[in-house]
Amino acid sequence: MPYKESETLELKKSTSELKEAIIAISAMLNKHGRGEVIFGIEDNGKVVGQGIGKTTTKDISRSIQNHIKPEIFPTIKEEQIEGKACIHVKVTGSDMPYFAFNIPYARVGDKNLPISPKELEGLFVKKNKELLRWDDKPCHDAKLSDIDPGKLGVFLKKANLEFVSTDVALHNLGLMLSPSGALTNAAVLLFGRAPQKFMQNAQLRCAVFTNAYTIIDMKDYEGDLFSLIEEAQSYILKNIHIGERLEGLYRADVPEIDQEAFREAVINAFCHRDYYNSQEVQVAIFPDRLEIRSPGLLYGDLTIASIRKGGVSSKRNPLIARMLHRIHFIEKWGRGIPKILSKEPTATFKEVGRQFITVFKRKGAASEKGIKKTISSGRSIQELSRELYRNYPETTQKIIQEIIANPGITIRELSKKTGLTDVGVKYSLKRLKDDGLLVRVGPDRGGHWEVLAK
């Protein structure tokens, strides 16, 4: 029969290529958990035979055991192939990753390529999958009294499940460990009265930037996973532009970034993040983009290319994911990224440091200059504030409303009214002035603001 190299078969002319054969063995083990090497056949499939002495097979076995770690025990047999003596080596192993001469390799076709740090991490994750899980581990020192029955009851109602008692519900959901009765990390994160008492990184940080370094507004949030998801969505809606469209006889708000898309990204950030990582989930809003940053790189053997195609999923926190699936926060495994792309085709994904980042382009950044053209000089300020300023973030709309009510209002007072920092108020005022919608009359002390209708 003709022989041809593959991902699980390596052909070697003789044991003079033993080192290359050992590398191939480790590569095949890392990729498939098994492999074969035949000495006495050239890589083109031609059988040439192999000289075999009294210690040849022992020497091959010893060399494999000495130079592949973790240690493996090959099966080595002498075989007659086309009337010529050959040596057939078979190996199996599940203790990945395997190193040959202190380097990890992976089999790609009939090639043996060094494994990248990311791929090596994936092999360790695969090997220690259960050990590395966080959501099903006991939350030390957490007691049943740390669970909020109200939050649990709301969840059960949405999931069409009956509420008997807190402990029964948690047990039925798989959120309480048997027989100890210990609460899992997932139970506390989802339904805890104060999850941050036990897991300080279960937080959300949101900020608005004027550029890469200048922050004009920043807020930190604490709470259970569901409330953090809602806070993230609310913050985004408050700080991006909102347009409108007609739906029959009614007008509907239309965010410049599709709401379903960024909500999916926020849910993914909390569901699939690495909770062993000390960072919090972050929402960063820039003039030209929205970034949703999740601690931890893609899990297992996932790549950005594979998640864009969809249909694949490695579940870092399957217990949390299962709870979110029960109330339809997430749908099918592996469909989150395609759903985002179906709503926002220009969305991009990247891994920076120890974070996975979803990036949405802001459509309003390109259209702001045309906003002034929609203003009619015959309209009242009240009408303009309802129609024109809806295209600005909620905090900017609030500034306009406060100025209309009190033209002499100070920056410090505006800061208190809107929740922005003084820097944030000044930035919003400058934008309004640059857009020709606001002017300062008189000095800083004793002067006043005027809202213009151009």
N, C-alpha and C positions, 0 to 999 in steps of 0.2 A: 504494500500500500504506500502511496506517496505521503511524505511528511511535510508539514508546513507550520512555521512558527505562528503562534497566536498569543492571546493574553494569558493563556495557561500552559503553553508549551514553548520551551526554549531548546534549540538544537545547537550542539557544540561539536566541532570536529574532533576534539580530544581534550583530555584533562589539562592540557597546557592552557586552556581557557577557563580553568576552575574558578578564578576570581570573578570573572564576568558571569559565570553560572551562579555563583553565590548571590551576586547582586540581583540577578534575575529571579532567583528563588524568593528573596525578601520582597521584591516588587510584586510578584504574583500573590504572595501571602497577604500583603497589604491591600491588594485590590480585590481578590477573590477568596482568600482563605485557603487556597490550594494551588498546586502547580506541579509541573513535570519538567525534567531536563533529561535529554538523551545525549550521551557522549558517543561519538562515532558517526554522526550525521552532520554534514555541512549545512549552513543556514539556507542553502538553496534546495535542500531536501535530498541531496545525493548521499547515499550510504557509503562510508569509506572505512568503517570499522575503528575499533579502539584497542590498543594494546592493553592487556590486563595481566598484572602481576599478582603475587600472593597477597600483597597489602593494598592493592589499588582501591578496592571498595571501602576498606577501613580508613584509608587516608582521606577519601572523599567525605565520609561520614564525620571524621574528626574535624576536618576543616570547616564543614558546614556548622557543626556545633560550636566551634571556637569563634567563628566570625559572624554569626547571626544571633542577635539578642532581641527578645528573649529566646532562650535556647529551644531548638526544635529537634525532633528525632526522625530523620528521613528513612524511608524504605528504599533500599538499594538492591537491584538485581542485575545479574548478567543475563543478556538476551542475545539470541541469534536473529539478526535482521538481514534478510536477503543473503543469508549464508555468511554473514560477517559478525564478529563479536562486538557488542555494544553494551553500554552500561545505562540502565534506566533508573532515574531517581524520581521518587514521588514524595511530596510533602503536603501536610495539612497543618493548619493552625488558626486559632481564633483569638490569640493574645496580641492583637494589633495595638500599636504599630510595631513592626519589626525593623531592626536596624542592621545593615550589612556594612561592616568596617566602620561602625559608628555613624552611618548616614542612612536616613530613611529614603526608600525609593517607592515609586508607584509604577505599575505596568500600564502603558498606554499603547495599545496595539501590540507590536512586537518590540517596543522600545522600553527602556528602564530609565525613568526620569527622577531626579531628586525631588522630594516632596517639599512644597513651600511651607512656611510657618503656618499659614491659614489652613492648608490641607492637613498638616500635622495636628493642629488643634482639633480639626474635625474627627480625626481618627481617635484621639484621646476621648473626645465627647462620646463617640460611638461605643468605645470600650467601657466607659464609666457612666453610661447614660443614666442609670438609676441613681448612682451616687451623686451625680451633679444636679439632679432635680431639686428644686427649692420648694415648689408649691405644696408638695405632699409631705414635707418634713414637719415635725412637731414644732409649734411656736412655744418656746420655753417660757414658763411662768404665766402664760395666758390662761385665764379661767373662763368658765362659761359665763360669768358675770361681765366679762369684757366684750361679749357679743351683744349687739343691739337687736332685740326681738322685732322691733319695728322695721328695721332694714331687711331683716330676714323674711318677715311677713310680706313685705312689698314684692320681694323677689319671688317668693313662692306663688303669690297671686299671678304675677306675670308669667310664671312657668306652668300655670294651671295645676299646682300641687297643693295639697291640704296641709295646713299648719296645725300640728298636734301639740308640739312643744319644741323648744329650742334645741334640746339635745337630740330628740328623735329626728328632727328635720336635718340637722347637721350630719347625723349618722347615716341617714338615708341618701344624702347627697354625696357621701364619701368624704366629707370634710372633717370627720372626727375619727381618730385612729382607734382601732380595736386591738386588744381588749383594754388598753390603758385609758381610753377616753380623752386622750390629749387632743387639743385643737391643732389643726394644720395651719401652716402659714397662710394658705389660701383662705381659710375660714376667717381669720383675723383681718386680712387685707380686704376681703369682700364685705364683711358684716361687722367688723369691729367698731366699738364706740370711739376708740382713738387708736387706730393702727400704728401711728407714729410712735406710740409708747413702746412698741416692740420692734419696729422696723423703720428707722429714721429716713431711709432712702425712698420710702414709699410716699413721695411728694411730687409736686408739680411746680416748676418755675416758668413764668411767662415774662417776656420782655419785648418792648418796642425799641428798635434801633433807628437812628438817622443815618448811620453808616456802620462799618464793621466794628467800631469801638465805642460809639456814643450811645448810651441808653437814656431814653427820655421817660420811660415808664417800666417798672418791674414789680411783679407781685409773686409771692410764694403762697402756695395753697397746701393744706393738709386735709386728710379725710380718707374715707374708704375709696376703693377703686372706682366705683360708679360715680361718686361725687367729683372725683378728680377728672374723669372723662368729661363730665358736663361743664366743669369750670374751664377746662381747656377749650372746649367748643365755644363757650360764651365769650371768653377773652378774645378768641380769634374774630368772632362776629363783631365785637365792639371796636376792633382796631383794623379792619379792612373795609374797603368801600362796599356799599350796598346800593345796587341799582334797582330797577323795577321793570316789570313787563305786565302786559294786559293778559288776564286769564278770564275770558268772557267779559263780564261787566266790572270785574274787579282788578285791582293792581296787586301784584305779588312781589315781595322783596326778592332780589336776585343778588347774592354775594358775588364778588368778582372771582372768587374761587369756589368751585362747586362744593356745597356743604356736605353732601354725602361722601365726597372724595376725602376731604380733610378730616371728617369724623372717622372714617375708616382708618386713616393713618394714625389718628390719636388712639383709637381702640387697639390697633396693632402695637403701638408703642408701649402701652401698659400691659397688654396680654403676653407679648412675646419678648419682653425685655429681660435682661439678666439681673435678677434681684440679689445676686451675690455682689454685683457692682455697686459701689457706694454712691454713685451719681443718681440724680433725679431725672424724670422725664422733663424735657424742655420744649417750650414753644417760643420761637424767635421770629419776630415780624420785622422785616426790613422794607425799605421803600419799594423794592422791586421783587420781593419774594417772601414766602412763608416757609420756615423750616421747622419740622417736627423731629426732635432728636430723642432716640431711644437708647438707653445704656445697653451695651453689649453688641457684638457683631452678629451677623447672621449665624444661625444655629446649625451645628452639624456640618453636613456637606452642601448646604444651600449656597448658591451664588446669586449675584444680582441678575445674571443672565437667566438662570433657572426660575427665579421668582417672577420675572417679567412674563415668562411663558405661562405660568400658572400650572395648577394640577399637581404641584409637589409641595410637601410640607414636612418639616421636622419640628416637632412640638417641644419647645423648651419648657413650657408650663401647661401640660395637657389638662390638669385639673382645673386651672383657671379658665382655659379655653372652653372646656366642657360646660362650665357654669355660664359663660357668656353665650355659648351656643343655645343653651336652654331657653334664654329669653331673646334670642335672635339678634343679639349684638353682633355676632359673627355668624356667617352661614357655612358654606362648604369649606373644608380644609384646602388651603392653597389657592383660594380665589380672591383673597383680599387685594393683592397688588393688581391683578387684571381688572378688578372692579374700580380701583382708583384710576387706572389708565383709561378705562372706558369713559369716565367722567372728565378727567383732566389728562389728555394725551401727552401734554408737554411735561408732566411730572417726572422728576428724576430721582434716583436713589444712589446713595454713596455711603461708604464706610470710612470714617475719619477717626483716627485714634482708636478708642474703644466704644464708639457710637455708630449706630445705624441711623442715617438721616434721610427723611423724605422731603423733597424740595418742590414747592409749587410756585410757578410764576404768578405775579400779581398783574392782572389785566388792567386794573385801574391806574397803574404807574404810567402806562402809555397814553391814557386818555384824559388825565387830569387837566392838561392845558386847554382842552376843549370845553371844559365845564362852564366857563364864563359866557360862552356863546349862547347858552340856553336861558340866560337871564333877560327878562323883559323889564324895561324901566317903569312900566305902568303897573307893576305888581306891588303888593304890600309886603312889608318885611315878614309878616306872619305867614303869608303864602310862600314866600321865598324860603323861609326856614323849614317849611314842611316839604317843599318840593326839591329845592336846590341842595340843601345841606345834608339830605339823606345819603348823598354820595360820599360824605366824609365820615370818618370814624365817630362812634357815639360820643367819645369824650370831646371831640371838636364841636359836634352839634350842641353839647351841653355848654361849652364855652360861649357859643353864639347866643344861646337862650339866656344865659346869665348876663351877658353884656346888654342884650335888648332890655332886660328887666332892670339893669343897673349900669348905665354907661360909665359911671365913675368907679366901677369895681377894680380892685387891685389884683396884681398877680398872685399875691399870697392868698387872697380871698378865693380867687379862681382855683387855686391849688386845693384848698379845703373843699370847695364845692364839687370838684370833678374827681378828686382822688389822685390826680397827677402830681408829679414833682414840679417844683418851680421851673426846672429846665424843660420839662414836658410841656408846661403851659406856654412858655416862651416860644418853643418850637412850633406849637399849634398856631399861636398868634402870628408868627412870621409867615407861616404858610398862607393864612387867611389874608395877610397884607400883600404878600407876593401875588396872590390870585385876584387882587383888587377888590376883595370883599370886606376889608376892614381898614380903618385908618385911625391913627392916634392924633387927637386934637389937643394942643397945649402941652405943657411940660409933664414929666412923669408924676410930679406931685401937683395936684390941682387940675390936671387935664382930664380928658374923657375919651371914650371910644365911640366911633361911629361906624355902624354897619352900612355898607354901600350897596346900592342896586344899580349895576352898570348896564 
